[in-house]
Each structure stands twice: as structure tokens, then as C-alpha cells.
Amino acid sequence: MRLVIQVKRAARLLFPVVFLYSCLFGRCYWYNLFCVFRKMCAIVTKRSTGAVNRMGSKPVFVGLINQGATCYLNTLLQTWFMTPEVKCHIGSLKSDVPFVLELQSLYEKLESREEMFLWTNELTSSLSLNVFKQCDIEECFRNLINKLNVEVDQGHKILKLYQITMVQSMKCSGCTNLVEDDTFFLDIPLPICSDTSSENVGHLETALQAFLKEDTMESDHKCYCDHCRTKTKTKIRYYFKHLPQILTFQLKRFEVVGNWMYYQKCHDCITIPLALEFNKSQDNCSKWCLKPTMDKEYNAFNNHQSQNIGRGQPSIQAVVFQEEDPGEADRTVGHDAVRKPVAAQDQSQQNSTEETERKYELFAIWHHSGEYGSGHYYAEIKSVDDGNWYCFNDQIVEKKKQVSQSSKTAYLIMYRKID
């Protein structure tokens, strides 16, 4: 018993070293083995001390073993499992497609909670994934949704949960001709740094406002006008036409550095609001406008602190994508994904004509620690069952006291519509 406790203490001391090594050298293999060893020590210790469920109760959630560099896949799979609409739809699919069958089998095992953690070998084999190659989680997210839509989900039910319909408005400064086209996003790419300076945006809401603001395309970026029959200075902007059940944002942490043509990760800290609100425009009934909430949260934070003292955005379509070149699909972390739309259905009709307000609550955060082309993925996800936050880090699933509202590693952020 003493030996087990000593081994467990040694594992805790070595954990930061192994994690740092995996981040620096781009391999999660040793980190993966170490996590399994650490988890097993925890299990043995709990069983020997009688701390594990006397009535034989099961773990709240089951972890997924990292096969080498599959932390991005584990993060995505756990998020879908924690999303009731997605999990339910995947379970109801009638298909003989191997990866769908393996996905259903995995979710059944996660639901049964018979094991502390599970392998994903069969699923990665059915997807022909190189488990030792790091991939961008946002790209994997799009590719799997695309694969489900093309091969199985003809009703696009999963995609409709995520698809955002936006209007791209372009106005010629010469003839004032206005052209508006629907564009489709699975996630909105938000800038981390300001376009005009190297200052940190600081807040997700500020980044979203920067994406929605009107820009002027001039000089080498002029747009062609059919009326003027030449390239002219053009004002371009986006606005929301359809808001989905799950609203997703990607923070643009990977950028090309100057003329050197290599990618570099931005580690700036960004504040993530717990809720977002949208109102219908009074001038345009099909336009959703972001309702600022930064001041409200700032005042609430200040009030809480004082009480404690007193007491003591190119158009990206996404319904069905063309198959990409296999080499292109396996690009490493941070590349701006090439998205090839075939067709997309307008979902704006799904919005109720009487609905004038829509609220979203923070649901999941995908983190990336490390640098471009390497590092490690994990997720913070809010359970819809008990309302608590959990950290899903491969094999280790831990309950959190609160979500990381201010983060230097947040990469992709999901909000869930409040009914």
C-alpha cells in the first residue's frame, strides 16, 4: 500500500515534465502512456483505501486513450457524446458504413461506463487515420461532419445543428450597387489581434464585432462590379441570417509570419463570456444583431469583488463538401482550411417569424497547448445533465469548479442555444 502511494506521488511530480516534453516535440505517445500509468495508480490507490464507490457505482464519464497523437479526435468525440442532439442522432443512424458502426459502438460503451477509459483503435482504423500524426481539430471537425453527410446523413441533421447562415453584403462605391449573397459557416473565424495594430483583442465579443464590421476593399483588393464593368472600391460586411442550435467560433491563433511564409501561434489571452445574446434588427427582420454584454459582465465582476472585500469572418459554405486531396486533409495544426462547397440549403426559414431574441450559453471550449504543428488538445465541456463543467483530457476526466473564462490556449468555442 505504501509503495503504491509513493509511486503515485512520483507520477504527480513527473507529470508536468512528460506533458512539457510532448508539447515541445509534437508527440503525445509518451504522454499517453504516462497518463495511463498515472490513472492506474489512482485506481489501485482508491480501491485499496476503499475510496471507490462502496456500492459499485460507475465513473461519471469515461476517458479515451490517446493512441499517439489522437488527442484532437478524443476531444471531438467527447464533445459529440456530451451533445445530446448529436449523440442521439448518431445512435439512430441505420447504416453499414464501418466508421458509423464503430462510432455507435464506442458511444454505447461510453454510456455504459463499465470501464475507466476506452481505446479508439477500431474507429481510427475505419477512418484510416495515422494515429501518430497531429491534425488540426477544426479541420477534423469539418471532415467528419462532411463524411457523415455524404455517406450517411442525407437529411443533414447533424450539420443543421452547427450551420450558420450569414449574408455577405457588397456595395460598390461607384454606382452604389448592392449585392447580397448567403454564405454558410460551420464555425466563425475570429481574429485574435487587431487588423491595424499588434494589440490583443482581449475579448471574444470584441473579436466578433471586428468580424462583423464593415471593411473597405481598395487598392489591390478592389472587387469587380458588373454595372461599372471594372474593379472598384467596395464596402463589404457580414451579418447573421440564421443562428443554429450550437454556435461555434474558431480563434485564429495560427498566422503566417511576414514574408517568411511560415506559421506561428499566437498565445494572447482572450476572455470568453458565459453567454451571448442576439436581437432581430428593427430595419431588417432577417438580420440578427449581437447584443453587447461586456459591460454587464464587467460590472457583475466588480460587484462580486467589492462584496468579497466588504465581507472580509471569405464565404465558407458547409452543407456538402467535395472530397479533398488525401494529402491536403492530413495537414498539421493551424493551416487555414480549404473548404470546397458544392451546395447549401437556406436555413433561414427555420427561424420563427415571431422570435426576436435569442440567447446562448457557453457549452464547450477546445484548448490547444503547445506550438504550431505539435502540442496537445483537450476540452472543457458543460454537462447538460448536472450543469457541472468537466475537463476531458484523453484518459483523465475531472470535474472542474469553474470554466476557464480567460485563456491563452482556447482554440474553438461552442455556445448552446437556451430554449
C-alpha positions as a Markdown table, in Angstrom:
| # | Residue | x | y | z |
|---|---|---|---|---|
| 1 | Met | 0.0 | 0.0 | 0.0 |
| 2 | Arg | 2.8 | 2.4 | 0.9 |
| 3 | Leu | 4.6 | 1.5 | -2.3 |
| 4 | Val | 1.6 | 2.4 | -4.4 |
| 5 | Ile | 1.2 | 5.7 | -2.7 |
| 6 | Gln | 4.9 | 6.5 | -3.2 |
| 7 | Val | 4.6 | 5.6 | -6.9 |
| 8 | Lys | 1.6 | 7.8 | -7.3 |
| 9 | Arg | 3.4 | 10.7 | -5.7 |
| 10 | Ala | 6.3 | 10.2 | -8.1 |
| 11 | Ala | 3.9 | 10.2 | -11.0 |
| 12 | Arg | 2.4 | 13.5 | -9.9 |
| 13 | Leu | 5.9 | 15.0 | -9.8 |
| 14 | Leu | 6.9 | 13.7 | -13.3 |
| 15 | Phe | 3.6 | 14.6 | -14.9 |
| 16 | Pro | 4.5 | 18.2 | -15.8 |
| 17 | Val | 7.8 | 17.1 | -17.3 |
| 18 | Val | 6.3 | 14.5 | -19.5 |
| 19 | Phe | 3.5 | 16.9 | -20.6 |
| 20 | Leu | 6.0 | 19.6 | -21.5 |
| 21 | Tyr | 8.1 | 17.1 | -23.5 |
| 22 | Ser | 5.0 | 16.0 | -25.5 |
| 23 | Cys | 4.1 | 19.7 | -26.3 |
| 24 | Leu | 7.7 | 20.6 | -27.4 |
| 25 | Phe | 8.4 | 17.6 | -29.5 |
| 26 | Gly | 4.9 | 17.2 | -31.0 |
| 27 | Arg | 4.3 | 13.6 | -29.9 |
| 28 | Cys | 1.6 | 12.6 | -27.4 |
| 29 | Tyr | 2.8 | 8.9 | -27.2 |
| 30 | Trp | 4.9 | 9.1 | -24.1 |
| 31 | Tyr | 2.4 | 11.5 | -22.5 |
| 32 | Asn | -0.3 | 9.0 | -23.3 |
| 33 | Leu | 1.5 | 6.0 | -21.7 |
| 34 | Phe | 2.3 | 8.1 | -18.6 |
| 35 | Cys | -1.4 | 9.2 | -18.3 |
| 36 | Val | -2.5 | 5.5 | -18.4 |
| 37 | Phe | 0.1 | 4.7 | -15.7 |
| 38 | Arg | -1.0 | 7.6 | -13.5 |
| 39 | Lys | -4.6 | 6.7 | -13.9 |
| 40 | Met | -4.0 | 3.1 | -13.0 |
| 41 | Cys | -2.1 | 4.2 | -9.8 |
| 42 | Ala | -5.1 | 6.3 | -8.9 |
| 43 | Ile | -7.5 | 3.4 | -9.4 |
| 44 | Val | -5.4 | 1.0 | -7.4 |
| 45 | Thr | -4.9 | 3.5 | -4.6 |
| 46 | Lys | -8.7 | 4.2 | -4.4 |
| 47 | Arg | -9.6 | 0.5 | -4.4 |
| 48 | Ser | -7.0 | -0.3 | -1.6 |
| 49 | Thr | -8.2 | 2.5 | 0.6 |
| 50 | Gly | -11.9 | 1.8 | 0.0 |
| 51 | Ala | -12.5 | 5.3 | -1.6 |
| 52 | Val | -14.0 | 3.9 | -4.7 |
| 53 | Asn | -17.8 | 3.5 | -4.7 |
| 54 | Arg | -18.7 | 1.0 | -2.0 |
| 55 | Met | -21.9 | 0.2 | -3.8 |
| 56 | Gly | -20.0 | -0.4 | -7.1 |
| 57 | Ser | -21.0 | 2.9 | -8.6 |
| 58 | Lys | -19.6 | 3.8 | -12.0 |
| 59 | Pro | -17.4 | 6.8 | -13.1 |
| 60 | Val | -19.4 | 9.9 | -14.1 |
| 61 | Phe | -17.7 | 9.9 | -17.5 |
| 62 | Val | -15.2 | 7.6 | -19.3 |
| 63 | Gly | -11.9 | 8.8 | -20.8 |
| 64 | Leu | -10.5 | 7.9 | -24.2 |
| 65 | Ile | -6.9 | 6.6 | -24.6 |
| 66 | Asn | -4.5 | 8.6 | -26.7 |
| 67 | Gln | -3.0 | 6.2 | -29.3 |
| 68 | Gly | -0.1 | 8.5 | -30.0 |
| 69 | Ala | -1.4 | 11.8 | -31.4 |
| 70 | Thr | -5.2 | 11.3 | -31.3 |
| 71 | Cys | -5.9 | 13.9 | -28.7 |
| 72 | Tyr | -7.7 | 16.0 | -31.3 |
| 73 | Leu | -10.0 | 13.1 | -32.1 |
| 74 | Asn | -10.7 | 12.3 | -28.5 |
| 75 | Thr | -11.7 | 15.9 | -27.8 |
| 76 | Leu | -14.1 | 15.9 | -30.7 |
| 77 | Leu | -15.6 | 12.5 | -29.8 |
| 78 | Gln | -16.2 | 13.5 | -26.2 |
| 79 | Thr | -17.8 | 16.8 | -27.3 |
| 80 | Trp | -20.3 | 15.0 | -29.6 |
| 81 | Phe | -21.0 | 12.5 | -26.8 |
| 82 | Met | -21.8 | 15.4 | -24.4 |
| 83 | Thr | -24.1 | 17.0 | -27.0 |
| 84 | Pro | -27.4 | 15.1 | -26.6 |
| 85 | Glu | -28.7 | 16.0 | -30.1 |
| 86 | Val | -25.6 | 14.7 | -31.9 |
| 87 | Lys | -25.3 | 11.6 | -29.7 |
| 88 | Cys | -29.0 | 10.7 | -30.2 |
| 89 | His | -28.8 | 11.2 | -33.9 |
| 90 | Ile | -25.6 | 9.1 | -34.3 |
| 91 | Gly | -27.2 | 6.4 | -32.3 |
| 92 | Ser | -30.3 | 6.3 | -34.5 |
| 93 | Leu | -28.4 | 6.1 | -37.8 |
| 94 | Lys | -29.2 | 3.0 | -39.8 |
| 95 | Ser | -26.0 | 2.3 | -41.7 |
| 96 | Asp | -23.5 | -0.4 | -42.6 |
| 97 | Val | -20.7 | 2.2 | -43.0 |
| 98 | Pro | -17.8 | 0.9 | -40.8 |
| 99 | Phe | -16.9 | 4.2 | -39.1 |
| 100 | Val | -20.5 | 4.8 | -38.2 |
| 101 | Leu | -20.8 | 1.3 | -36.7 |
| 102 | Glu | -17.6 | 1.9 | -34.7 |
| 103 | Leu | -18.8 | 5.3 | -33.6 |
| 104 | Gln | -22.1 | 3.8 | -32.3 |
| 105 | Ser | -20.3 | 1.0 | -30.6 |
| 106 | Leu | -17.9 | 3.5 | -28.8 |
| 107 | Tyr | -20.8 | 5.7 | -27.6 |
| 108 | Glu | -22.6 | 2.6 | -26.3 |
| 109 | Lys | -19.5 | 1.8 | -24.2 |
| 110 | Leu | -19.2 | 5.4 | -23.0 |
| 111 | Glu | -22.8 | 5.3 | -22.0 |
| 112 | Ser | -22.5 | 2.0 | -20.1 |
| 113 | Arg | -19.5 | 3.4 | -18.1 |
| 114 | Glu | -18.2 | -0.2 | -17.4 |
| 115 | Glu | -14.5 | 0.9 | -17.9 |
| 116 | Met | -12.5 | 3.9 | -16.7 |
| 117 | Phe | -11.2 | 4.6 | -20.2 |
| 118 | Leu | -11.6 | 3.1 | -23.7 |
| 119 | Trp | -9.4 | 2.5 | -26.8 |
| 120 | Thr | -10.4 | 4.0 | -30.1 |
| 121 | Asn | -8.4 | 1.7 | -32.3 |
| 122 | Glu | -11.3 | 0.3 | -34.3 |
| 123 | Leu | -12.6 | 3.8 | -35.1 |
| 124 | Thr | -9.3 | 5.2 | -36.2 |
| 125 | Ser | -8.8 | 2.1 | -38.4 |
| 126 | Ser | -12.2 | 2.6 | -40.0 |
| 127 | Leu | -11.2 | 6.3 | -40.7 |
| 128 | Ser | -7.8 | 5.3 | -42.0 |
| 129 | Leu | -6.1 | 7.8 | -39.6 |
| 130 | Asn | -2.4 | 7.9 | -38.9 |
| 131 | Val | -2.6 | 7.9 | -35.1 |
| 132 | Phe | 0.9 | 9.3 | -34.8 |
| 133 | Lys | 0.3 | 12.4 | -36.9 |
| 134 | Gln | -1.1 | 15.6 | -35.3 |
| 135 | Cys | -4.1 | 17.1 | -37.1 |
| 136 | Asp | -6.0 | 20.3 | -36.7 |
| 137 | Ile | -9.1 | 19.7 | -34.7 |
| 138 | Glu | -11.2 | 22.2 | -36.6 |
| 139 | Glu | -10.3 | 20.5 | -39.8 |
| 140 | Cys | -11.2 | 17.1 | -38.3 |
| 141 | Phe | -14.5 | 18.6 | -37.1 |
| 142 | Arg | -15.4 | 19.6 | -40.7 |
| 143 | Asn | -14.2 | 16.4 | -42.3 |
| 144 | Leu | -16.2 | 14.2 | -40.0 |
| 145 | Ile | -19.4 | 16.2 | -40.5 |
| 146 | Asn | -18.8 | 16.1 | -44.2 |
| 147 | Lys | -18.2 | 12.4 | -44.1 |
| 148 | Leu | -21.4 | 11.8 | -42.2 |
| 149 | Asn | -23.4 | 14.0 | -44.6 |
| 150 | Val | -22.0 | 12.4 | -47.8 |
| 151 | Glu | -22.2 | 8.8 | -46.7 |
| 152 | Val | -25.0 | 8.5 | -44.2 |
| 153 | Asp | -26.9 | 11.6 | -43.0 |
| 154 | Gln | -28.9 | 12.6 | -46.1 |
| 155 | Gly | -31.1 | 14.8 | -44.0 |
| 156 | His | -28.1 | 16.8 | -42.8 |
| 157 | Lys | -29.5 | 16.7 | -39.3 |
| 158 | Ile | -26.1 | 16.9 | -37.6 |
| 159 | Leu | -24.9 | 19.7 | -39.9 |
| 160 | Lys | -28.1 | 21.7 | -39.2 |
| 161 | Leu | -27.2 | 21.8 | -35.6 |
| 162 | Tyr | -24.0 | 23.7 | -36.4 |
| 163 | Gln | -24.6 | 25.5 | -39.8 |
| 164 | Ile | -24.6 | 29.3 | -39.6 |
| 165 | Thr | -26.2 | 31.3 | -42.5 |
| 166 | Met | -24.7 | 34.7 | -43.0 |
| 167 | Val | -25.3 | 37.4 | -45.6 |
| 168 | Gln | -22.2 | 38.8 | -47.4 |
| 169 | Ser | -23.2 | 42.3 | -48.4 |
| 170 | Met | -21.0 | 44.1 | -51.0 |
| 171 | Lys | -21.7 | 47.7 | -52.1 |
| 172 | Cys | -19.9 | 49.4 | -54.9 |
| 173 | Ser | -18.7 | 52.9 | -54.1 |
| 174 | Gly | -19.1 | 54.0 | -57.7 |
| 175 | Cys | -22.6 | 53.1 | -58.7 |
| 176 | Thr | -23.8 | 52.2 | -55.1 |
| 177 | Asn | -25.0 | 48.8 | -56.5 |
| 178 | Leu | -25.7 | 46.4 | -53.6 |
| 179 | Val | -25.1 | 42.7 | -53.9 |
| 180 | Glu | -26.1 | 40.3 | -51.1 |
| 181 | Asp | -25.4 | 36.6 | -51.1 |
| 182 | Asp | -26.0 | 33.9 | -48.5 |
| 183 | Thr | -22.8 | 32.2 | -47.2 |
| 184 | Phe | -22.5 | 29.2 | -44.8 |
| 185 | Phe | -20.2 | 28.6 | -41.9 |
| 186 | Leu | -19.7 | 25.7 | -39.5 |
| 187 | Asp | -17.6 | 28.0 | -37.3 |
| 188 | Ile | -16.8 | 31.7 | -37.4 |
| 189 | Pro | -13.1 | 32.5 | -37.7 |
| 190 | Leu | -12.3 | 35.3 | -35.3 |
| 191 | Pro | -9.1 | 37.4 | -35.2 |
| 192 | Ile | -7.0 | 37.4 | -32.0 |
| 193 | Cys | -5.0 | 40.5 | -32.9 |
| 194 | Ser | -6.3 | 43.8 | -34.3 |
| 195 | Asp | -6.0 | 44.4 | -38.1 |
| 196 | Thr | -4.5 | 47.8 | -37.6 |
| 197 | Ser | -2.1 | 47.0 | -34.7 |
| 198 | Ser | -0.5 | 44.2 | -32.8 |
| 199 | Glu | -2.7 | 44.8 | -29.8 |
| 200 | Asn | -4.6 | 41.9 | -28.3 |
| 201 | Val | -8.3 | 41.9 | -29.0 |
| 202 | Gly | -8.8 | 40.7 | -25.4 |
| 203 | His | -12.5 | 39.6 | -25.6 |
| 204 | Leu | -14.4 | 37.2 | -27.8 |
| 205 | Glu | -17.2 | 39.7 | -28.2 |
| 206 | Thr | -14.7 | 42.3 | -29.4 |
| 207 | Ala | -13.3 | 39.8 | -31.9 |
| 208 | Leu | -16.9 | 39.1 | -33.2 |
| 209 | Gln | -17.6 | 42.8 | -33.6 |
| 210 | Ala | -14.4 | 43.1 | -35.6 |
| 211 | Phe | -15.6 | 40.3 | -37.9 |
| 212 | Leu | -19.0 | 41.9 | -38.4 |
| 213 | Lys | -17.8 | 45.4 | -39.0 |
| 214 | Glu | -17.8 | 47.0 | -42.5 |
| 215 | Asp | -14.5 | 46.8 | -44.4 |
| 216 | Thr | -13.4 | 48.7 | -47.5 |
| 217 | Met | -11.8 | 46.7 | -50.3 |
| 218 | Glu | -9.5 | 49.0 | -52.2 |
| 219 | Ser | -6.1 | 49.2 | -54.0 |
| 220 | Asp | -5.1 | 45.6 | -54.9 |
| 221 | His | -8.2 | 44.3 | -53.1 |
| 222 | Lys | -10.9 | 46.0 | -55.3 |
| 223 | Cys | -13.9 | 43.9 | -56.3 |
| 224 | Tyr | -15.3 | 43.7 | -59.8 |
| 225 | Cys | -18.6 | 45.5 | -60.4 |
| 226 | Asp | -20.9 | 44.1 | -63.1 |
| 227 | His | -22.6 | 47.6 | -63.5 |
| 228 | Cys | -19.3 | 49.5 | -63.7 |
| 229 | Arg | -17.6 | 46.7 | -65.6 |
| 230 | Thr | -14.4 | 47.3 | -63.7 |
| 231 | Lys | -12.8 | 46.8 | -60.3 |
| 232 | Thr | -14.0 | 49.4 | -57.9 |
| 233 | Lys | -13.6 | 50.3 | -54.2 |
| 234 | Thr | -16.2 | 48.2 | -52.4 |
| 235 | Lys | -17.6 | 48.1 | -48.9 |
| 236 | Ile | -18.1 | 44.6 | -47.6 |
| 237 | Arg | -19.7 | 43.3 | -44.4 |
| 238 | Tyr | -21.4 | 40.2 | -43.0 |
| 239 | Tyr | -24.5 | 39.8 | -40.8 |
| 240 | Phe | -26.2 | 36.8 | -39.3 |
| 241 | Lys | -29.3 | 35.5 | -41.1 |
| 242 | His | -29.7 | 32.1 | -39.4 |
| 243 | Leu | -28.4 | 31.1 | -36.0 |
| 244 | Pro | -28.0 | 27.4 | -35.2 |
| 245 | Gln | -28.6 | 25.3 | -32.1 |
| 246 | Ile | -24.8 | 25.3 | -31.5 |
| 247 | Leu | -22.9 | 28.4 | -32.3 |
| 248 | Thr | -19.2 | 27.8 | -32.9 |
| 249 | Phe | -16.2 | 30.2 | -33.1 |
| 250 | Gln | -12.6 | 29.5 | -34.1 |
| 251 | Leu | -9.9 | 31.7 | -32.7 |
| 252 | Lys | -7.3 | 32.5 | -35.4 |
| 253 | Arg | -4.3 | 31.6 | -33.3 |
| 254 | Phe | -2.2 | 30.5 | -36.3 |
| 255 | Glu | -0.9 | 33.1 | -38.7 |
| 256 | Val | 1.7 | 33.5 | -41.4 |
| 257 | Val | 4.6 | 35.5 | -40.2 |
| 258 | Gly | 5.6 | 38.4 | -42.5 |
| 259 | Asn | 7.3 | 37.3 | -45.8 |
| 260 | Trp | 8.9 | 34.2 | -44.3 |
| 261 | Met | 5.8 | 32.1 | -45.1 |
| 262 | Tyr | 5.7 | 30.0 | -42.0 |
| 263 | Tyr | 3.0 | 29.7 | -39.4 |
| 264 | Gln | 3.3 | 30.9 | -35.8 |
| 265 | Lys | 0.9 | 30.5 | -32.9 |
| 266 | Cys | -0.5 | 33.5 | -31.1 |
| 267 | His | -0.6 | 32.9 | -27.3 |
| 268 | Asp | -2.6 | 36.0 | -26.4 |
| 269 | Cys | -5.1 | 35.7 | -23.6 |
| 270 | Ile | -8.8 | 36.1 | -24.5 |
| 271 | Thr | -11.8 | 36.5 | -22.3 |
| 272 | Ile | -14.7 | 34.2 | -23.0 |
| 273 | Pro | -18.2 | 35.4 | -22.0 |
| 274 | Leu | -20.5 | 32.9 | -20.3 |
| 275 | Ala | -23.4 | 34.0 | -22.5 |
| 276 | Leu | -24.2 | 35.7 | -25.9 |
| 277 | Glu | -27.4 | 37.5 | -26.9 |
| 278 | Phe | -28.7 | 38.4 | -30.3 |
| 279 | Asn | -31.7 | 40.6 | -31.2 |
| 280 | Lys | -33.6 | 40.9 | -34.5 |
| 281 | Ser | -32.8 | 44.2 | -36.4 |
| 282 | Gln | -35.7 | 46.6 | -36.5 |
| 283 | Asp | -34.8 | 47.6 | -40.0 |
| 284 | Asn | -34.3 | 44.1 | -41.4 |
| 285 | Cys | -36.4 | 41.2 | -39.9 |
| 286 | Ser | -33.9 | 38.6 | -41.3 |
| 287 | Lys | -30.9 | 40.2 | -39.6 |
| 288 | Trp | -29.6 | 39.1 | -36.2 |
| 289 | Cys | -27.6 | 41.7 | -34.3 |
| 290 | Leu | -25.2 | 41.0 | -31.5 |
| 291 | Lys | -26.3 | 42.5 | -28.2 |
| 292 | Pro | -23.2 | 43.8 | -26.2 |
| 293 | Thr | -22.8 | 42.1 | -22.8 |
| 294 | Met | -19.2 | 43.0 | -21.9 |
| 295 | Asp | -20.2 | 46.0 | -19.7 |
| 296 | Lys | -22.7 | 43.8 | -17.9 |
| 297 | Glu | -20.2 | 41.1 | -17.1 |
| 298 | Tyr | -17.5 | 43.7 | -16.1 |
| 299 | Asn | -19.9 | 45.3 | -13.7 |
| 300 | Ala | -21.0 | 42.0 | -12.3 |
| 301 | Phe | -17.4 | 41.0 | -11.7 |
| 302 | Asn | -16.6 | 44.3 | -9.9 |
| 303 | Asn | -19.7 | 44.0 | -7.7 |
| 304 | His | -18.7 | 40.5 | -6.8 |
| 305 | Gln | -15.2 | 41.7 | -5.9 |
| 306 | Ser | -16.4 | 44.6 | -3.8 |
| 307 | Gln | -18.8 | 42.2 | -1.9 |
| 308 | Asn | -15.9 | 39.9 | -1.1 |
| 309 | Ile | -13.9 | 42.8 | 0.2 |
| 310 | Gly | -16.8 | 44.0 | 2.3 |
| 311 | Arg | -17.2 | 40.6 | 3.8 |
| 312 | Gly | -13.7 | 40.0 | 4.6 |
| 313 | Gln | -15.0 | 36.3 | -41.0 |
| 314 | Pro | -14.2 | 34.7 | -47.4 |
| 315 | Ser | -17.5 | 32.9 | -47.6 |
| 316 | Ile | -17.4 | 29.4 | -46.2 |
| 317 | Gln | -20.2 | 27.1 | -47.2 |
| 318 | Ala | -20.8 | 23.9 | -45.3 |
| 319 | Val | -23.6 | 21.6 | -46.3 |
| 320 | Val | -21.8 | 19.2 | -48.6 |
| 321 | Phe | -18.1 | 19.4 | -49.4 |
| 322 | Gln | -16.2 | 18.0 | -52.3 |
| 323 | Glu | -13.7 | 15.3 | -51.4 |
| 324 | Glu | -10.3 | 16.9 | -50.7 |
| 325 | Asp | -7.0 | 15.5 | -51.7 |
| 326 | Pro | -5.8 | 13.0 | -49.0 |
| 327 | Gly | -2.6 | 14.8 | -48.6 |
| 328 | Glu | -4.4 | 18.1 | -48.0 |
| 329 | Ala | -6.7 | 16.5 | -45.4 |
| 330 | Asp | -3.8 | 15.5 | -43.3 |
| 331 | Arg | -2.3 | 18.9 | -42.8 |
| 332 | Thr | -1.0 | 19.8 | -39.4 |
| 333 | Val | -2.3 | 22.2 | -36.8 |
| 334 | Gly | -3.0 | 25.8 | -37.8 |
| 335 | His | -3.4 | 25.8 | -41.6 |
| 336 | Asp | -6.4 | 27.7 | -42.8 |
| 337 | Ala | -8.6 | 25.0 | -44.1 |
| 338 | Val | -9.5 | 24.9 | -47.8 |
| 339 | Arg | -13.3 | 24.5 | -47.9 |
| 340 | Lys | -14.9 | 23.5 | -51.2 |
| 341 | Pro | -18.7 | 24.0 | -51.2 |
| 342 | Val | -21.0 | 22.1 | -53.6 |
| 343 | Ala | -24.4 | 23.2 | -52.5 |
| 344 | Ala | -26.1 | 24.6 | -49.4 |
| 345 | Gln | -29.7 | 24.9 | -48.4 |
| 346 | Asp | -31.0 | 28.2 | -46.9 |
| 347 | Gln | -32.0 | 27.5 | -43.3 |
| 348 | Ser | -33.2 | 31.0 | -42.5 |
| 349 | Gln | -36.8 | 29.8 | -43.0 |
| 350 | Gln | -36.3 | 27.7 | -39.8 |
| 351 | Asn | -36.2 | 30.9 | -37.7 |
| 352 | Ser | -39.6 | 31.7 | -36.2 |
| 353 | Thr | -41.0 | 34.9 | -37.6 |
| 354 | Glu | -42.1 | 35.8 | -34.1 |
| 355 | Glu | -38.7 | 35.2 | -32.5 |
| 356 | Thr | -36.9 | 38.5 | -31.9 |
| 357 | Glu | -34.4 | 37.4 | -29.3 |
| 358 | Arg | -32.0 | 34.5 | -28.9 |
| 359 | Lys | -29.7 | 33.7 | -26.1 |
| 360 | Tyr | -26.7 | 31.3 | -26.0 |
| 361 | Glu | -24.7 | 29.9 | -23.0 |
| 362 | Leu | -21.1 | 28.7 | -23.1 |
| 363 | Phe | -21.1 | 24.9 | -23.7 |
| 364 | Ala | -17.6 | 23.8 | -24.7 |
| 365 | Ile | -14.0 | 25.1 | -25.1 |
| 366 | Trp | -11.4 | 23.2 | -27.1 |
| 367 | His | -7.9 | 24.0 | -25.9 |
| 368 | His | -4.6 | 23.7 | -27.8 |
| 369 | Ser | -1.4 | 23.8 | -25.7 |
| 370 | Gly | 1.9 | 23.9 | -27.5 |
| 371 | Glu | 3.1 | 25.4 | -30.8 |
| 372 | Tyr | 2.1 | 25.2 | -34.4 |
| 373 | Gly | 2.4 | 21.7 | -35.9 |
| 374 | Ser | 2.5 | 20.0 | -32.4 |
| 375 | Gly | 1.1 | 20.3 | -29.0 |
| 376 | His | -1.9 | 18.7 | -27.3 |
| 377 | Tyr | -5.7 | 19.1 | -27.4 |
| 378 | Tyr | -8.2 | 18.8 | -24.5 |
| 379 | Ala | -11.7 | 20.1 | -23.8 |
| 380 | Glu | -13.8 | 21.7 | -21.1 |
| 381 | Ile | -17.4 | 20.7 | -21.5 |
| 382 | Lys | -20.6 | 21.6 | -19.6 |
| 383 | Ser | -22.8 | 18.6 | -18.8 |
| 384 | Val | -26.4 | 19.2 | -19.7 |
| 385 | Asp | -27.4 | 16.7 | -17.1 |
| 386 | Asp | -25.9 | 18.1 | -13.9 |
| 387 | Gly | -24.8 | 21.6 | -15.1 |
| 388 | Asn | -21.2 | 21.0 | -14.0 |
| 389 | Trp | -18.1 | 21.6 | -16.0 |
| 390 | Tyr | -15.7 | 18.7 | -16.8 |
| 391 | Cys | -12.2 | 18.6 | -18.3 |
| 392 | Phe | -11.8 | 15.8 | -20.9 |
| 393 | Asn | -8.1 | 15.3 | -21.3 |
| 394 | Asp | -7.7 | 11.9 | -23.0 |
| 395 | Gln | -7.9 | 9.2 | -20.3 |
| 396 | Ile | -8.4 | 11.7 | -17.5 |
| 397 | Val | -11.8 | 13.2 | -16.9 |
| 398 | Glu | -12.1 | 15.6 | -14.0 |
| 399 | Lys | -14.8 | 17.8 | -12.6 |
| 400 | Lys | -14.0 | 21.5 | -12.6 |
| 401 | Lys | -15.1 | 24.1 | -10.1 |
| 402 | Gln | -15.4 | 26.7 | -12.9 |
| 403 | Val | -14.7 | 27.0 | -16.6 |
| 404 | Ser | -11.6 | 28.9 | -17.8 |
| 405 | Gln | -13.1 | 32.2 | -18.8 |
| 406 | Ser | -9.8 | 33.8 | -19.5 |
| 407 | Ser | -7.5 | 31.6 | -21.6 |
| 408 | Lys | -4.3 | 31.6 | -23.6 |
| 409 | Thr | -5.0 | 28.1 | -25.1 |
| 410 | Ala | -8.7 | 28.3 | -26.1 |
| 411 | Tyr | -8.9 | 27.5 | -29.8 |
| 412 | Leu | -12.5 | 26.6 | -30.6 |
| 413 | Ile | -15.5 | 27.8 | -28.5 |
| 414 | Met | -19.1 | 26.4 | -28.7 |
| 415 | Tyr | -22.3 | 28.1 | -27.4 |
| 416 | Arg | -25.6 | 26.3 | -27.0 |
| 417 | Lys | -28.9 | 27.9 | -27.6 |
| 418 | Ile | -31.1 | 28.5 | -24.5 |
| 419 | Asp | -34.6 | 27.3 | -25.2 |
